[in-house]
Amino acid sequence: MPPEKFIPPRQPEPPQIKLVSEEGVDFIKARWVIPETYDNKVGFIYDQEKQTHMITHYSVYLQGGYPSPDVNEHEELKENVPQVRDYKTTPKNGSNVAKFEGLVPGRYYHCILKAFSAAGESPWSWPSDVVRAPPGAPDAAAEVHVVGTTSTSITVTWPSPSGNGECITSFYLRCREVRVLQGWLDGQPADPDHSGPTAGQYAEIDEWWAPVAINFCDAASEQAEGTSEQRKLLARRASVLGGVKHTHVIKGLQPASYYELEVVSENSVGLSGPTLSGEVRTRSTKPGPPGSCVGVGDATINSVKFAWKAASYTGGEDILGYEVRWIPNAVGKPAPTSLDALLDDSAVRIIVGPDCHELVAEGLHPGDAAIPVVRAWTEVSHGDWCRLPADAELEDLSALPDMPAETSIPPLLERTPAEDHRLYSLKASWTCPDLMGRPIQYFKLRLFRADTEEEIEAIRAAGKVLPPPAADEAPCEFTIEKPPNRDWVMGEMIEMHGLHKALTPGTPYVVYVRATSSVGDAKGWGVASLPQTAPPDYPSKPDKPTCPWQWPTALEVHWKEPWLKGSELKTQVPHDVAHKTFGERQIHVDGMEYATTYYFRVRVQNAVGWSEWSDISEGFMTGACRPAPPKRPVLEHVDMEQLVFRWNQPNSHGSAIDKYEVFLADQERVAKVPQLVEDLNNCENDQEQKELLEALPCKDFHSINVEEFANRAEPDHIFEGLLGGLQYAVAVRAHNFEGWSDWSPALDDIVSPAAPPEESPSPWMLEATKDTLRVGFSVPYDNGDRITQAEVCWFRISGPMERHIALGGKVTAPTSASSKEDEEGYVTVDVPDTVERAKPEEYGGSWEALLTGLAPGTEYEVQVACINSHGNGPYSIGMRMVCCAGIPDMPGRIRHAIPAAQTRVAKPQQFQRVISDMSQGNLSDLEAPPTPRSSMDDGSEKGELAVEEDMALSLPAPSAVQSGAVFFKRTQKLEAPEVGQTT
């Protein structure tokens, strides 16, 4: 019978373990006793209270570690270990054995056991006794890791491996040279002059250095904390278990070279296997210095070429370029022995590429030497500077001598005390320039006129006589030789006196200086001095006087001021009238005999003295002459309609003034009036003046007799028909028996005020519908203020009903009375700034307006007026426009017609109406049907209408139909029916 209960096995006793060594292999053998009750003869004993099922198999678990198995460095589980039994189910305890191989050296192990039956599993047994595996040689380090490099050292770290039961006592670290960059001497890179041909190249070495012993305990104890005993205990444990990080620095290596590192661990059992780092490269270092600079010829007056050997030791990186510094060294000065001057900011610094090994030092003074130094640079850093050149090498590094330098400091041209009748003299002084290696033999001086356009215009504007043109005057040149007993030195001040005698009086001059040596002249004249005016001289001889105005007992004598040669005029004196000042260069001489001839001459005086007398003038006879020109007119009033101005009566010069002439100019012609007046006054005859006035042309020209003036002492005049916002100018001249005066100065600053716009041009129709008109219009001149709006108004002229009645028709249906809104109206539209403004007396751009609410077929008169900020302008001339035709009205009553046999034929009557085809509409081309009339519409006794049978209908032209016109045509005679007659 099957068991009624399921009782799992009881907990086994701890197994017995034993360390066994066979043929050099260590393993642990575990034995145990079955945890059940049995009989050796009967076998398994069933006990319903204790055990119900036989044990079938076991699980054995081995655990090891250091310093106890609980550390669990090594574990192994063997499952399904069978329980051997005989045929009687008696267990065989001798077969309960488990074998564990692959032990970790030096670890402590114990074992536990669990039994299984069909009823379940037992708890794990208690651990067995502890046994220790025999110790072994340490493991190899897991890795050798490079944590840092310099150009001469490598820093490596490695974790300590397991000591396999014994403490690791030390490590052995050794280094293998793989490839070494040559050219490193005594801890410094070698220069090309002191290194072999293989410098900068790699050499294959492949040699191991002697190993370096590194004590483990010292390194481990340094990482521990606590007492000395605690640190030693920790060091011992770490040396067995491993995991301590070790660091070591290998020094004395060469830059940019390749090495390989090896680490071996050691304990009391023996050595571990080696652990390699792989190839490691030390860091690159700075490159070596290039060769010293030497001159290579091709020197010029401002430059010298030098070259250097490339740096042979690159430090492990490519040369990226060279830094070159050089300073000039004057002739005769020893070569510097320190780099201080070359490292100063004043030194020339140039960067060149790696393939450039020569350079030209430019900007040298002739004869000076260049002191260069060079260094290479890579991505790492700059190298050392090359060697400085020695004194014996300066000759090859020097530039060639040259001609003297130009004067860089402006010479000084200054006044000195007078040496003759002129007010002062002139002296030039300058600084001796750079000699360029050769003594200066002489200097040349050149003086040039320095008149500016502004100064010439100022003299001309003041009415003065200009000096002779500078272009007609050759430069003045002087030479000064060097002293006989010495040479000039650079920076010496040199002077030259008495330069004024050959210069044009009263005009400015500048001086240039140029040095000459045995090599030649300086390349240029250098910088100019500041301008200085040549001393003035006596004035030039005046021209003969003239007499433009005469009186019966007086003469007005004029003369022209001569060239004053640099000094202002003191007095201007006609003959017999000495020591007087006449600022206007004229004199009125009274008290003369009538009809007598007189002669004059003149001379002038400036600060230097008197000029020569002019030649004697022509003879001037006393008597009347043409009037003096009027003075500039005065504006009295100006508005948009008229301009009022007046002027003072000019001097009549002995003959009464009988009339005046005035002209008016406008718009852009105003700017031409001042020149026109000057040209008119220079004309020889009236025909020339007429041609000039017509060429302008004038807006208006009037001739006025003096009898027309209310006040002859202050005549005035009015010009009408002006426009707003425009410029105007007027001028006047007088006439007497001797002729016309000159024209007065122009009054040319008149501007008329702005006003409402001018009258608009007539509008035109753009498009017509049955109840709208689209109207176009152009803007007129706005009188100086932009047009902003336009007002378009309309007036009803006639419609279809008026034409219907005028042709004899009658109203068959009542119509509503027309209102004022139906008879007229207006619309205001804004005129944008984009519409072109009109010029005076012209029309500008166009715009449009839409008239709405109109009647079909009705004729309207349309006008337009433009508006600006000053108000509305006048309305334009009206233009008639017709709306398109609309749908006809409903017919009247239907009447009975008379048979055709009873009708009598009358002569046809045709009615025609002439219309203005002003429409631009786009209606269809449908023909207009004939319009019938009722017999009641006629005024005759019987209401008869005469028709002409078989007569073709005459329809209006399509254009008239499109315009909205209505035409009528009689068709037949209608008669009222008799009583009782039916139709």
Disulfide bonds with the S-S distance in Angstrom:
none
